[in-house]
């Protein structure tokens, strides 16, 4: 999609669709709900619902976008899912290397495969890589993240389902925090989100507060202690930084 409602990116690109649950944050997966709706309406790419499927015909899409933008890779899947062939992951990386006008954000819960395959992949200067962390039990994913060479390493603490305690932010260039949204959304407490923010401020790591979440996430808003936190890493390391208006290197407050 050439546009998206996800606050921390400009567009989504889904050469892979479908996934499976691996940790507590997957319980109320928004992508699974959306895939079922798309299957019901006859959308071809979701003929198999939320079963993992690769789409070679979608690989070219970012090459056709001339305007530079931030691109979230596989918002409807996980690029490092065990059912995605190594060869297809390399194809995705090859396209990202060709589309140097964009910055690509690759986010995964499969940190072990990321670490194992990461040494064999071409980490272009416009590829950011991150892991999702929902509770303190998943903080070990950050250790594997630190072992790959993305231009920016980032962590998405969404949905944040519990206190994280002290976080080792070494080697990380960006932190996103968000509460769960949609039916059955589990609450996020203020002290959990504020605790992450305060550690980011102390360490000088850009902090992005995406949402409080809940059944009606727009109503709950994005303010944390009366401020909208929309910090994004600087893009000096990329060859052709995007110009989308949503990108800022400082918090709005």
C-alpha positions as CSV (number, residue, x, y, z in Angstrom):
1,X,0.0,0.0,0.0
2,X,1.3,3.4,-1.0
3,X,-0.1,4.8,2.3
4,X,-0.9,3.6,5.8
5,X,-2.4,4.6,9.1
6,X,0.6,3.3,11.0
7,X,2.0,6.4,12.7
8,X,5.7,5.6,12.4
9,X,5.9,4.8,8.7
10,X,4.7,6.1,5.3
11,X,3.8,3.0,3.4
12,X,3.5,-0.8,3.7
13,X,4.8,-3.5,1.4
14,X,3.7,-7.1,1.7
15,X,5.7,-9.6,-0.5
16,X,4.7,-12.1,2.2
17,X,1.3,-12.5,3.8
18,X,0.2,-14.8,6.7
19,X,1.9,-15.7,9.9
20,X,1.5,-17.9,13.1
21,X,1.6,-17.1,16.8
22,X,4.9,-17.3,18.7
23,X,4.4,-15.2,21.8
24,X,1.8,-13.4,24.0
25,X,1.7,-10.3,21.7
26,X,0.2,-12.5,19.0
27,X,-3.0,-13.4,20.8
28,X,-5.1,-10.6,19.3
29,X,-3.2,-10.1,16.0
30,X,-4.6,-7.3,13.9
31,X,-3.2,-8.8,10.8
32,X,-5.0,-12.1,11.3
33,X,-8.3,-10.3,11.7
34,X,-7.6,-8.2,8.6
35,X,-6.6,-11.3,6.5
36,X,-9.9,-13.0,7.4
37,X,-11.8,-10.0,6.2
38,X,-9.8,-9.7,3.0
39,X,-10.3,-13.5,2.3
40,X,-14.1,-13.0,2.8
41,X,-14.1,-10.2,0.2
42,X,-12.2,-12.4,-2.3
43,X,-8.9,-10.5,-2.3
44,X,-6.6,-12.8,-4.3
45,X,-3.5,-12.4,-2.1
46,X,-5.6,-13.7,0.9
47,X,-7.2,-16.7,-0.8
48,X,-5.5,-18.8,1.8
49,X,-6.5,-16.5,4.7
50,X,-3.6,-16.1,7.1
51,X,-1.6,-19.0,6.0
52,X,1.9,-18.0,5.0
53,X,2.2,-17.2,1.3
54,X,5.0,-15.5,-0.7
55,X,4.1,-13.2,-3.6
56,X,6.9,-12.8,-6.2
57,X,4.6,-10.6,-8.2
58,X,4.7,-8.0,-5.4
59,X,8.5,-7.7,-5.3
60,X,8.6,-4.9,-7.8
61,X,6.2,-2.6,-6.1
62,X,8.7,-0.3,-4.2
63,X,10.7,0.1,-7.4
64,X,7.7,1.8,-8.9
65,X,7.4,4.4,-6.1
66,X,9.4,7.4,-7.2
67,X,8.7,9.6,-4.2
68,X,11.0,8.5,-1.3
69,X,9.3,7.2,1.8
70,X,9.6,5.0,4.9
71,X,8.4,1.5,4.0
72,X,7.3,-1.0,6.6
73,X,8.1,-4.5,5.2
74,X,5.4,-7.2,5.8
75,X,2.9,-5.5,8.0
76,X,0.8,-8.6,7.3
77,X,3.4,-11.2,8.0
78,X,6.9,-11.8,9.4
79,X,9.7,-11.8,6.8
80,X,11.7,-14.3,8.9
81,X,8.9,-16.7,9.5
82,X,10.1,-20.3,9.2
83,X,7.9,-21.0,6.2
84,X,9.5,-18.2,4.1
85,X,12.3,-19.7,2.0
86,X,15.8,-18.2,2.5
87,X,15.9,-17.5,-1.2
88,X,12.8,-15.4,-1.1
89,X,14.2,-13.4,1.9
90,X,17.2,-12.7,-0.3
91,X,15.0,-11.5,-3.1
92,X,13.3,-9.0,-0.8
93,X,16.7,-7.7,0.3
94,X,17.8,-7.4,-3.3
95,X,14.8,-5.2,-4.1
96,X,15.5,-3.1,-1.0
97,X,19.0,-2.6,-2.3
98,X,17.8,-1.5,-5.7
99,X,15.1,0.9,-4.2
100,X,17.6,3.2,-2.5
101,X,15.2,6.1,-2.6
102,X,13.3,4.5,0.3
103,X,14.1,3.5,3.8
104,X,12.8,0.0,4.7
105,X,11.8,-1.1,8.2
106,X,12.0,-4.8,8.8
107,X,10.3,-6.0,12.0
108,X,10.3,-9.6,13.3
109,X,9.5,-11.7,16.3
110,X,11.8,-14.5,14.8
111,X,15.0,-13.2,16.3
112,X,16.8,-16.6,16.2
113,X,16.3,-16.9,12.4
114,X,17.2,-13.2,12.0
115,X,20.5,-13.9,13.8
116,X,21.3,-17.1,11.9
117,X,20.5,-15.8,8.4
118,X,21.5,-12.2,9.1
119,X,25.2,-12.8,8.4
120,X,24.3,-14.0,4.9
121,X,22.2,-11.0,3.9
122,X,23.3,-7.7,2.3
123,X,22.5,-5.1,4.9
124,X,22.0,-2.1,2.6
125,X,22.3,1.4,4.1
126,X,18.6,2.0,3.7
127,X,17.5,-1.1,5.7
128,X,16.5,-0.8,9.3
129,X,15.9,-3.9,11.3
130,X,13.9,-4.4,14.5
131,X,12.3,-6.9,16.9
132,X,9.0,-6.9,18.7
133,X,9.1,-7.2,22.5
134,X,5.8,-7.5,24.5
135,X,7.0,-8.5,28.0
136,X,10.2,-8.8,29.9
137,X,10.3,-12.5,28.9
138,X,11.0,-11.4,25.3
139,X,13.8,-8.9,26.1
140,X,16.4,-11.6,25.0
141,X,15.3,-10.8,21.4
142,X,17.4,-7.6,21.7
143,X,20.6,-9.7,22.1
144,X,20.1,-11.3,18.7
145,X,19.1,-8.0,17.2
146,X,22.4,-6.6,18.2
147,X,24.2,-9.2,16.2
148,X,22.9,-8.0,12.8
149,X,24.1,-5.0,10.8
150,X,21.0,-3.0,9.9
151,X,21.6,0.7,9.4
152,X,19.3,1.3,12.4
153,X,18.4,-1.3,14.9
154,X,15.1,-0.7,16.6
155,X,12.6,-2.4,19.0
156,X,8.8,-2.2,19.0
157,X,7.4,-2.6,22.4
158,X,3.9,-3.2,21.1
159,X,1.6,-4.4,22.4
160,X,3.3,-3.6,25.7
161,X,1.8,-6.1,28.1
162,X,3.8,-5.7,31.2
163,X,6.7,-3.8,32.9
164,X,10.0,-4.3,31.2
165,X,12.3,-3.2,34.1
166,X,15.8,-2.1,33.1
167,X,16.4,-2.4,29.4
168,X,19.8,-2.8,27.7
169,X,19.6,-0.2,25.0
170,X,23.1,-0.7,23.8
171,X,23.3,-0.7,20.0
172,X,19.7,0.4,19.5
173,X,18.8,3.5,17.6
174,X,15.0,3.7,18.0
175,X,12.3,2.5,20.4
176,X,8.5,2.4,19.7
177,X,5.9,1.8,22.4
178,X,2.3,1.1,21.9
179,X,-0.7,-0.4,23.6
180,X,-2.9,-3.2,22.1
181,X,-5.9,-2.1,20.1
182,X,-9.0,-3.8,18.7
183,X,-11.4,-6.4,20.2
184,X,-10.2,-7.9,23.5
185,X,-7.4,-5.4,23.8
186,X,-5.3,-5.8,27.0
187,X,-4.5,-2.6,28.9
188,X,-1.1,-0.9,29.0
189,X,-0.3,0.9,32.3
190,X,1.1,4.4,32.3
191,X,4.1,3.3,34.4
192,X,5.1,0.7,31.8
193,X,5.2,3.2,28.9
194,X,6.7,6.0,31.0
195,X,9.4,3.7,32.3
196,X,10.6,2.9,28.8
197,X,10.4,6.6,27.7
198,X,12.5,7.7,30.7
199,X,15.2,5.1,29.9
200,X,15.3,6.3,26.3
201,X,15.7,9.9,27.4
202,X,18.5,9.0,29.7
203,X,20.3,7.0,27.0
204,X,19.6,9.5,24.2
205,X,17.7,6.9,22.1
206,X,14.8,8.3,20.0
207,X,11.4,7.4,21.5
208,X,8.1,7.1,19.6
209,X,4.9,6.7,21.5
210,X,2.4,5.2,19.0
211,X,-0.8,4.8,20.9
212,X,-2.6,3.9,24.2
213,X,-4.7,1.4,22.2
214,X,-7.9,-0.1,23.5
215,X,-11.1,-1.0,21.6
216,X,-11.1,2.6,20.2
217,X,-7.5,3.5,19.8
218,X,-8.1,6.9,18.1
219,X,-10.2,8.0,21.1
220,X,-7.4,7.0,23.5
221,X,-4.9,9.1,21.6
222,X,-1.2,9.3,21.6
223,X,-0.4,11.7,24.4
224,X,2.0,10.5,27.1
225,X,2.1,12.8,30.1
226,X,0.6,15.5,28.0
227,X,3.1,15.3,25.1
228,X,3.2,13.6,21.7
229,X,6.4,11.7,21.4
230,X,7.3,11.2,17.7
231,X,11.1,10.9,17.7
232,X,12.6,9.2,14.6
233,X,16.3,8.4,14.1
234,X,18.2,10.8,11.9
235,X,18.6,9.5,8.3
236,X,22.1,10.7,7.6
237,X,23.3,7.1,7.1
238,X,20.9,6.5,4.2
239,X,22.0,7.3,0.7
240,X,18.6,8.9,-0.3
241,X,16.6,9.9,2.8
242,X,12.9,10.1,2.5
243,X,11.1,13.5,2.5
244,X,7.8,12.4,4.0
245,X,6.3,15.1,6.3
246,X,5.8,12.5,9.1
247,X,9.5,12.1,9.7
248,X,11.0,14.1,12.5
249,X,14.2,13.7,14.5
250,X,12.7,15.4,17.6
251,X,9.8,14.9,19.8
252,X,6.7,17.1,19.4
253,X,6.1,18.8,22.7
